[in-house]
Amino acid sequence: MTSSIMRKRQTFCLLLFLLITMPGMQNVFAQETEEIYTMTLRETIDLAIELSPLSRSARYSLLASEWRYKSYRADLFPGLTLSGDAPNYRRAFRENFNPDGTTSLIYTQQSNASIGLSVSQPIMHTGGNLSLSTGITRLGIFADENTYLWSSTPLVVGYSQPIFQYNDLRWRNRMEPLQLQIAQKQYVEAMEDLSFTVTQRYFDVLLSKINLDIAEFNVAVNDSIYNISQGRYNVGNIAENDLLQSELQLRNAESSLTQAQINYDQQINNFRLLLGLDPGAPIDVEVPDEMPDFFVDEETALEMARRNNSTSLDFDLQTLEAERNLDMAQKQSSFSATIQANFGLNQTSENFSDLYQEPLNQQFVTLNFQVPIFNWGKNRAEINFARNTQRQVADDIAFEQAQFDLTVQNMVAEFRQLREQVTLAELSDQIADRRYAVARNRYRIGQIDITNLFIAQNERDAALRNYIQSLRNYWMSIYNLRRLTLFDFEYGAMIRHDF
């Protein structure tokens, strides 16, 4: 590596450090020096990945997905809950049923306080729930003589088991890891999308800069041509029409220069915004001096795209969602039941010290069931809706997968052609530049008229713009391949972006 390249990289690292650590440093830098730092394409991409608002948005999106996955994982582990009710005070009349069958109203004043601790563990494979709990309750009755009653449940073991019911936790166990994988892939894709966008904007700035350079050059040249034409007109070598044509060309060049300056200012400001820089940051772009030249195999590109792109994982997620919806519809429209069983100890006493002496057993078993008998065909309609939706999703995925493969194939074919176009455009630019130099020299000695000179000038400008556009298309195709396949064909490695 040459010393000039090393110095350039060191300068870029210093600029990046200043931009990160001191957001206002760009303005100070611009005030203290007139030097503008010219950045390469790869440097602007690295800077955007570090500073751009779009890169921060992608990081927050991935963070949100990771926290969602952690929330799901927490649902698989036991949960500890503390519950209580205090104070619960009541003073009012209430109905009292007398032994003779009559009802009377009596005035009562009492309080109730309770506290409990429970542990609950969901059983993913069965959809059941296992729980352990303990608690204490105190009842206070206020009358002529206050009375306090204590009740305790030292330990209660409970289990609830749905039968023939939809198991949401089991489906989440299949879908949540896949959603996290999709989010991780989408983060890498977002970074490559940003690289693709930066490449577009980079060449937009570069093309506007080329147009500005062309406009400045044309003003200088046409001013010189106009002065020459005035001299020739004064001695009678050219007609007034040629003089007016050269003056018109000069005025048009000056107008083009003004518009080119406005367009360049707009493009560079938009570019700074994309990179996350302050307005007025002293940066500029240059024509890339490197042209990656590598071969892209179509089968390898297809394999990498299917394996790495989030689209393939999203197809799997859509399939799972359709299967889940069908399972839910079938389970909700058929016989379902829930078995609940509790076993534990309890005791009551007027004295807290006797509350845990010789506790008594308590058992509770119940079976709740639901059998749909008749609902005007709603259950059947729901099942058929879910089943046909599943078939629709399968067909849509097959078509979208074929479209995705075709997109990758077209991109590979386009990439191969664009490299050749760059070579041809570069050769055309060199030829047009030489032709214009010859035409200008011939005009100075009077061998061609001004019309042919302006034709050569316009062809030179068009050839240069076409060369920059071909470069733009080639680099965009490189980053388009990267974001579709998440594979770097230049170095033969998977693309990864650290979070």
C-alpha positions as CSV (number, residue, x, y, z in Angstrom):
1,M,0.0,0.0,0.0
2,T,1.5,3.4,-1.0
3,S,2.2,6.1,1.4
4,S,-0.4,8.4,-0.3
5,I,-3.2,5.9,0.3
6,M,-2.1,5.5,3.9
7,R,-2.2,9.2,4.4
8,K,-5.6,9.4,2.8
9,R,-7.0,6.7,5.1
10,Q,-5.5,8.3,8.1
11,T,-7.1,11.6,7.2
12,F,-10.5,10.0,6.7
13,C,-10.3,8.2,10.1
14,L,-9.5,11.6,11.7
15,L,-12.4,13.2,10.0
16,L,-14.8,10.4,11.0
17,F,-13.6,10.7,14.6
18,L,-14.2,14.4,14.7
19,L,-17.7,14.0,13.1
20,I,-18.7,11.3,15.7
21,T,-17.2,12.9,18.8
22,M,-17.9,16.6,18.1
23,P,-21.1,17.1,16.0
24,G,-20.3,20.8,15.7
25,M,-16.8,20.3,14.5
26,Q,-17.8,20.4,10.8
27,N,-18.6,24.1,11.0
28,V,-15.4,24.9,12.9
29,F,-13.4,22.9,10.4
30,A,-15.1,24.8,7.5
31,Q,-14.3,28.2,9.1
32,E,-10.7,27.5,9.9
33,T,-9.6,26.0,6.5
34,E,-10.8,26.2,3.0
35,E,-9.6,22.7,2.2
36,I,-12.4,20.4,1.1
37,Y,-12.0,16.7,1.9
38,T,-12.7,14.6,-1.2
39,M,-14.2,11.3,-0.2
40,T,-14.3,8.0,-2.1
41,L,-17.4,6.0,-2.7
42,R,-16.5,3.4,-0.1
43,E,-15.6,6.0,2.5
44,T,-19.0,7.7,2.1
45,I,-20.7,4.3,2.5
46,D,-18.7,3.6,5.7
47,L,-19.6,7.0,7.0
48,A,-23.3,6.6,6.3
49,I,-23.4,3.2,8.0
50,E,-21.9,4.9,11.1
51,L,-23.7,8.2,11.2
52,S,-26.8,8.2,8.9
53,P,-30.3,8.5,10.5
54,L,-31.3,5.6,8.3
55,S,-28.7,3.3,9.9
56,R,-29.8,4.4,13.4
57,S,-33.4,3.6,12.5
58,A,-32.4,0.1,11.3
59,R,-30.5,-0.5,14.6
60,Y,-33.5,0.5,16.7
61,S,-35.7,-1.7,14.6
62,L,-33.4,-4.7,15.3
63,L,-33.3,-3.8,18.9
64,A,-37.1,-3.8,19.1
65,S,-37.2,-7.2,17.5
66,E,-34.6,-8.6,20.0
67,W,-36.6,-7.3,22.9
68,R,-39.7,-8.8,21.5
69,Y,-37.9,-12.2,21.3
70,K,-36.7,-11.8,24.9
71,S,-40.3,-11.1,25.9
72,Y,-41.4,-14.4,24.3
73,R,-38.5,-16.3,26.0
74,A,-39.6,-14.9,29.3
75,D,-43.0,-16.5,28.8
76,L,-41.4,-19.9,28.8
77,F,-40.0,-19.6,32.3
78,P,-41.8,-19.5,35.7
79,G,-43.3,-16.3,36.7
80,L,-43.5,-15.1,40.4
81,T,-46.4,-12.9,41.4
82,L,-47.2,-11.1,44.6
83,S,-50.8,-10.1,45.1
84,G,-52.7,-8.5,47.9
85,D,-55.8,-6.7,49.0
86,A,-55.5,-4.2,51.8
87,P,-57.2,-2.4,53.2
88,N,-60.7,-3.6,52.3
89,Y,-63.0,-1.9,54.7
90,R,-66.8,-2.1,54.6
91,R,-69.5,-0.6,56.9
92,A,-73.1,-1.0,55.6
93,F,-76.4,-2.8,56.0
94,R,-76.6,-6.3,54.5
95,E,-79.2,-8.9,54.1
96,N,-79.4,-11.7,56.7
97,F,-81.4,-14.9,56.2
98,N,-83.1,-15.9,59.4
99,P,-83.8,-19.6,60.3
100,D,-87.5,-19.1,60.0
101,G,-87.1,-18.1,56.3
102,T,-87.4,-14.4,56.8
103,T,-84.9,-11.8,55.8
104,S,-83.7,-9.0,57.9
105,L,-81.1,-6.2,57.5
106,I,-78.3,-6.0,60.0
107,Y,-75.6,-3.4,60.3
108,T,-72.1,-4.7,59.8
109,Q,-68.6,-3.2,60.0
110,Q,-65.7,-5.3,58.9
111,S,-62.4,-5.3,57.1
112,N,-60.6,-7.9,55.0
113,A,-56.9,-8.0,54.1
114,S,-55.0,-10.7,52.2
115,I,-51.6,-11.3,50.6
116,G,-50.5,-14.2,48.4
117,L,-47.4,-15.4,46.5
118,S,-47.7,-17.6,43.5
119,V,-45.4,-19.3,40.9
120,S,-46.7,-20.2,37.5
121,Q,-45.0,-22.3,34.9
122,P,-46.5,-22.8,31.4
123,I,-46.1,-26.2,29.8
124,M,-45.4,-25.4,26.1
125,H,-45.9,-28.8,24.6
126,T,-49.2,-29.5,26.2
127,G,-50.5,-25.9,26.6
128,G,-51.1,-26.5,30.3
129,N,-50.1,-24.5,33.3
130,L,-48.6,-25.6,36.6
131,S,-48.8,-23.3,39.6
132,L,-47.7,-23.2,43.3
133,S,-49.2,-20.6,45.7
134,T,-49.4,-19.6,49.3
135,G,-51.3,-16.9,51.1
136,I,-52.8,-15.4,54.3
137,T,-56.1,-13.7,54.8
138,R,-57.4,-11.8,57.9
139,L,-61.0,-11.0,58.5
140,G,-61.9,-8.3,61.1
141,I,-65.5,-8.0,62.4
142,F,-66.1,-4.8,64.4
143,A,-69.0,-4.9,66.9
144,D,-69.3,-4.6,70.7
145,E,-66.3,-6.8,70.8
146,N,-63.9,-6.9,67.9
147,T,-63.2,-10.3,66.4
148,Y,-60.3,-11.2,64.1
149,L,-60.2,-14.4,62.0
150,W,-57.1,-15.7,60.2
151,S,-57.0,-18.1,57.3
152,S,-54.0,-19.5,55.6
153,T,-53.1,-21.7,52.6
154,P,-49.5,-22.8,53.3
155,L,-49.2,-24.5,49.9
156,V,-51.5,-25.1,47.0
157,V,-50.4,-27.0,43.9
158,G,-52.6,-26.5,40.8
159,Y,-52.6,-27.7,37.3
160,S,-54.8,-26.6,34.3
161,Q,-54.8,-28.5,31.1
162,P,-56.7,-27.5,28.0
163,I,-57.9,-30.4,25.8
164,F,-58.3,-30.2,22.0
165,Q,-57.6,-26.4,22.2
166,Y,-55.4,-24.1,20.3
167,N,-51.9,-24.0,21.8
168,D,-50.6,-20.4,21.2
169,L,-47.3,-20.9,23.0
170,R,-46.3,-23.8,20.9
171,W,-47.0,-21.9,17.7
172,R,-45.1,-18.9,19.1
173,N,-42.2,-21.3,19.7
174,R,-42.0,-22.0,16.0
175,M,-42.6,-18.4,14.8
176,E,-40.7,-16.1,17.2
177,P,-37.2,-17.5,16.4
178,L,-38.0,-17.2,12.7
179,Q,-39.2,-13.6,13.2
180,L,-35.9,-12.8,15.0
181,Q,-33.9,-14.3,12.1
182,I,-35.9,-12.2,9.7
183,A,-35.2,-9.1,11.7
184,Q,-31.4,-9.9,11.8
185,K,-31.4,-10.5,8.0
186,Q,-33.4,-7.3,7.4
187,Y,-30.9,-5.3,9.4
188,V,-28.1,-6.4,7.1
189,E,-30.3,-5.7,4.1
190,A,-31.1,-2.3,5.5
191,M,-27.3,-1.5,5.7
192,E,-27.0,-2.7,2.1
193,D,-30.0,-0.7,1.1
194,L,-28.3,2.3,2.6
195,S,-25.1,1.5,0.7
196,F,-27.2,1.3,-2.5
197,T,-28.8,4.6,-1.7
198,V,-25.5,6.3,-0.9
199,T,-24.1,5.0,-4.2
200,Q,-27.1,6.6,-6.1
201,R,-26.6,9.9,-4.3
202,Y,-22.8,9.8,-4.6
203,F,-23.1,9.6,-8.4
204,D,-25.9,12.2,-8.4
205,V,-23.5,14.6,-6.7
206,L,-20.7,13.5,-9.0
207,L,-22.8,14.0,-12.1
208,S,-23.9,17.4,-10.9
209,K,-20.3,18.3,-10.2
210,I,-19.3,17.1,-13.7
211,N,-22.0,19.3,-15.1
212,L,-20.8,22.2,-13.1
213,D,-17.2,21.6,-14.3
214,I,-18.4,21.3,-17.9
215,A,-20.5,24.5,-17.5
216,E,-17.5,26.5,-16.1
217,F,-15.2,25.1,-18.9
218,N,-17.8,26.0,-21.5
219,V,-18.2,29.5,-20.3
220,A,-14.4,30.0,-20.4
221,V,-14.1,28.4,-23.9
222,N,-17.1,30.1,-25.4
223,D,-15.9,33.5,-24.0
224,S,-12.6,32.8,-25.8
225,I,-14.4,31.7,-29.0
226,Y,-16.6,34.8,-28.8
227,N,-13.5,37.1,-28.6
228,I,-11.9,35.3,-31.6
229,S,-15.2,35.6,-33.5
230,Q,-15.3,39.4,-32.8
231,G,-11.8,39.8,-34.2
232,R,-12.6,37.8,-37.3
233,Y,-15.9,39.7,-37.8
234,N,-14.1,43.0,-37.5
235,V,-11.7,42.1,-40.3
236,G,-14.5,40.6,-42.4
237,N,-13.5,36.9,-42.2
238,I,-16.9,35.7,-40.8
239,A,-20.5,36.8,-41.2
240,E,-22.5,38.5,-38.5
241,N,-24.6,35.3,-38.1
242,D,-21.5,33.4,-37.0
243,L,-20.7,36.2,-34.5
244,L,-24.2,36.1,-33.1
245,Q,-24.2,32.3,-32.9
246,S,-21.0,32.4,-30.8
247,E,-22.4,35.1,-28.5
248,L,-25.6,33.1,-28.1
249,Q,-23.6,30.0,-27.2
250,L,-21.7,32.1,-24.6
251,R,-25.0,33.4,-23.0
252,N,-26.4,29.9,-23.0
253,A,-23.2,28.6,-21.3
254,E,-23.5,31.3,-18.6
255,S,-27.2,30.3,-18.0
256,S,-26.2,26.6,-17.8
257,L,-23.5,27.5,-15.3
258,T,-26.0,29.2,-13.0
259,Q,-28.4,26.2,-13.2
260,A,-25.5,23.7,-12.7
261,Q,-24.4,25.5,-9.6
262,I,-27.9,25.5,-8.1
263,N,-28.3,21.7,-8.9
264,Y,-24.9,20.9,-7.4
265,D,-25.7,22.8,-4.2
266,Q,-28.9,20.9,-3.8
267,Q,-27.3,17.5,-4.5
268,I,-24.4,18.0,-2.0
269,N,-26.8,19.2,0.7
270,N,-29.0,16.2,0.3
271,F,-25.9,14.0,0.3
272,R,-24.7,15.5,3.6
273,L,-28.2,14.9,5.1
274,L,-28.0,11.2,4.0
275,L,-24.6,10.8,5.5
276,G,-25.7,12.4,8.8
277,L,-23.3,15.4,8.5
278,D,-24.0,19.0,9.4
279,P,-25.0,21.4,6.6
280,G,-21.9,22.9,5.1
281,A,-19.6,20.0,6.1
282,P,-16.5,20.4,3.8
283,I,-16.8,17.3,1.7
284,D,-16.7,16.5,-2.0
285,V,-16.7,13.4,-4.3
286,E,-14.5,12.2,-7.0
287,V,-14.7,9.8,-10.0
288,P,-13.9,6.3,-8.6
289,D,-10.4,5.3,-9.5
290,E,-11.1,1.6,-8.8
291,M,-13.3,-0.7,-11.0
292,P,-14.0,-4.0,-9.3
293,D,-13.8,-6.7,-11.9
294,F,-15.1,-10.1,-10.8
295,F,-17.2,-12.9,-12.1
296,V,-20.7,-13.6,-10.8
297,D,-22.0,-17.1,-11.3
298,E,-25.8,-17.2,-11.7
299,E,-26.3,-20.5,-9.7
300,T,-24.2,-19.2,-6.9
301,A,-26.1,-15.9,-6.8
302,L,-29.4,-17.8,-6.7
303,E,-28.2,-20.1,-3.9
304,M,-26.9,-17.1,-1.8
305,A,-30.1,-15.1,-2.4
306,R,-32.4,-18.0,-1.3
307,R,-30.2,-18.8,1.7
308,N,-29.4,-15.3,2.9
309,N,-32.2,-12.9,1.9
310,S,-35.0,-12.3,4.4
311,T,-37.5,-12.9,1.6
312,S,-37.1,-16.7,1.8
313,L,-37.5,-16.7,5.6
314,D,-40.6,-14.4,5.2
315,F,-42.1,-17.1,2.9
316,D,-41.6,-19.6,5.7
317,L,-43.2,-17.3,8.2
318,Q,-46.2,-16.7,5.9
319,T,-46.6,-20.5,5.6
320,L,-46.5,-21.0,9.3
321,E,-49.0,-18.2,9.9
322,A,-51.4,-19.8,7.4
323,E,-51.0,-23.2,9.1
324,R,-51.5,-21.6,12.6
325,N,-54.7,-19.8,11.4
326,L,-56.1,-23.1,10.1
327,D,-55.2,-24.9,13.3
328,M,-56.9,-22.2,15.3
329,A,-60.1,-22.4,13.2
330,Q,-60.3,-26.2,13.5
331,K,-59.7,-26.2,17.3
332,Q,-62.2,-23.4,18.0
333,S,-64.9,-25.1,16.0
334,S,-64.7,-28.6,17.7
335,F,-65.1,-30.1,21.1
336,S,-62.9,-28.5,23.7
337,A,-62.4,-28.9,27.4
338,T,-60.2,-27.8,30.3
339,I,-59.3,-29.9,33.4
340,Q,-58.4,-28.0,36.5
341,A,-57.1,-29.7,39.6
342,N,-55.8,-28.2,42.9
343,F,-54.4,-29.9,45.9
344,G,-53.1,-28.1,49.0
345,L,-53.4,-27.3,52.7
346,N,-55.4,-24.7,54.5
347,Q,-56.2,-23.7,58.1
348,T,-58.2,-21.1,60.0
349,S,-57.7,-19.7,63.5
350,E,-58.5,-16.7,65.7
351,N,-54.8,-16.6,66.7
352,F,-52.1,-16.1,64.2
353,S,-49.7,-18.3,66.1
354,D,-52.0,-21.3,65.6
355,L,-52.5,-20.6,61.9
356,Y,-50.1,-23.2,60.6
357,Q,-50.8,-25.9,63.2
358,E,-52.2,-29.1,61.7
359,P,-53.4,-27.7,58.4
360,L,-56.2,-29.5,56.7
361,N,-56.2,-30.9,53.2
362,Q,-58.1,-29.3,50.4
363,Q,-58.8,-30.7,46.9
364,F,-60.5,-29.2,43.9
365,V,-61.1,-30.9,40.5
366,T,-63.3,-29.6,37.7
367,L,-63.9,-30.3,34.1
368,N,-65.1,-27.5,31.9
369,F,-66.2,-28.4,28.4
370,Q,-67.7,-26.8,25.4
371,V,-69.4,-28.5,22.5
372,P,-70.6,-26.4,19.5
373,I,-73.9,-27.8,18.3
374,F,-75.4,-25.4,15.9
375,N,-74.3,-21.9,14.7
376,W,-75.6,-21.7,11.2
377,G,-72.5,-23.1,9.6
378,K,-70.1,-20.5,11.1
379,N,-67.5,-23.0,12.2
380,R,-67.4,-24.7,8.8
381,A,-67.1,-21.3,7.1
382,E,-64.2,-20.3,9.4
383,I,-62.4,-23.6,8.6
384,N,-62.9,-23.3,4.9
385,F,-61.8,-19.7,5.0
386,A,-58.6,-20.6,6.8
387,R,-57.9,-23.6,4.5
388,N,-58.4,-21.7,1.3
389,T,-56.3,-18.8,2.6
390,Q,-53.5,-21.3,3.3
391,R,-53.8,-22.5,-0.3
392,Q,-53.7,-18.9,-1.6
393,V,-50.6,-18.2,0.5
394,A,-48.9,-21.3,-0.9
395,D,-49.6,-20.2,-4.5
396,D,-48.6,-16.6,-3.8
397,I,-45.3,-17.7,-2.3
398,A,-44.6,-20.0,-5.3
399,F,-45.2,-17.1,-7.7
400,E,-43.2,-14.6,-5.6
401,Q,-40.3,-17.0,-5.2
402,A,-40.2,-17.4,-9.0
403,Q,-40.3,-13.6,-9.4
404,F,-37.5,-13.3,-6.8
405,D,-35.3,-15.8,-8.7
406,L,-36.0,-14.0,-12.0
407,T,-34.9,-10.7,-10.4
408,V,-31.6,-12.2,-9.3
409,Q,-31.0,-13.8,-12.7
410,N,-31.8,-10.5,-14.5
411,M,-29.5,-8.7,-12.1
412,V,-26.6,-11.1,-12.8
413,A,-27.1,-10.8,-16.5
414,E,-27.3,-7.0,-16.3
415,F,-24.1,-6.8,-14.2
416,R,-22.1,-8.7,-16.8
417,Q,-23.2,-6.3,-19.5
418,L,-22.7,-3.1,-17.5
419,R,-19.0,-3.8,-17.0
420,E,-18.5,-3.8,-20.8
421,Q,-20.6,-0.7,-21.1
422,V,-18.2,1.1,-18.7
423,T,-15.2,0.2,-20.9
424,L,-17.0,1.4,-24.1
425,A,-18.2,4.6,-22.4
426,E,-14.7,5.3,-21.2
427,L,-13.2,4.8,-24.7
428,S,-16.0,7.0,-26.2
429,D,-15.2,9.7,-23.7
430,Q,-11.5,9.7,-24.6
431,I,-12.3,9.8,-28.3
432,A,-14.8,12.6,-27.9
433,D,-12.3,14.6,-25.8
434,R,-9.5,14.2,-28.4
435,R,-12.0,15.1,-31.2
436,Y,-13.0,18.3,-29.5
437,A,-9.3,19.3,-29.0
438,V,-8.7,18.8,-32.7
439,A,-11.8,20.7,-33.7
440,R,-10.9,23.6,-31.4
441,N,-7.4,23.8,-32.9
442,R,-8.8,23.7,-36.4
443,Y,-11.3,26.4,-35.6
444,R,-8.5,28.7,-34.4
445,I,-6.7,28.4,-37.7
446,G,-10.0,28.7,-39.6
447,Q,-10.3,25.2,-41.1
448,I,-13.8,24.5,-39.7
449,D,-16.8,26.7,-39.0
450,I,-18.2,27.4,-35.6
451,T,-21.2,25.0,-36.0
452,N,-18.8,22.0,-36.3
453,L,-16.9,23.2,-33.3
454,F,-20.1,23.4,-31.2
455,I,-21.1,19.9,-32.4
456,A,-17.8,18.5,-31.2
457,Q,-18.2,20.4,-27.9
458,N,-21.7,19.0,-27.3
459,E,-20.5,15.4,-28.2
460,R,-17.6,15.7,-25.8
461,D,-19.9,16.8,-22.9
462,A,-22.4,14.1,-23.7
463,A,-19.7,11.4,-23.8
464,L,-18.4,12.5,-20.4
465,R,-21.9,12.4,-18.9
466,N,-22.5,9.0,-20.5
467,Y,-19.3,7.7,-18.9
468,I,-20.3,8.9,-15.4
469,Q,-23.8,7.4,-15.9
470,S,-22.3,4.0,-17.0
471,L,-20.1,4.1,-13.8
472,R,-23.2,4.9,-11.8
473,N,-25.1,2.0,-13.3
474,Y,-22.2,-0.4,-12.7
475,W,-21.7,0.5,-9.1
476,M,-25.4,0.4,-8.4
477,S,-25.6,-3.1,-9.9
478,I,-22.8,-4.2,-7.5
479,Y,-24.6,-3.0,-4.4
480,N,-27.9,-4.3,-5.8
481,L,-26.4,-7.8,-6.0
482,R,-25.1,-7.4,-2.5
483,R,-28.4,-6.5,-1.0
484,L,-30.2,-9.3,-2.9
485,T,-27.8,-12.0,-2.0
486,L,-26.0,-10.7,1.2
487,F,-22.9,-12.0,-0.4
488,D,-19.7,-10.2,-1.5
489,F,-18.7,-11.7,-4.8
490,E,-15.6,-9.5,-5.0
491,Y,-14.1,-11.2,-1.9
492,G,-16.2,-14.4,-1.9
493,A,-17.5,-13.8,1.7
494,M,-20.8,-13.5,3.4
495,I,-21.9,-9.9,4.2
496,R,-22.2,-9.1,7.9
497,H,-22.7,-5.8,9.7
498,D,-21.9,-5.6,13.4
499,F,-24.7,-4.1,15.5
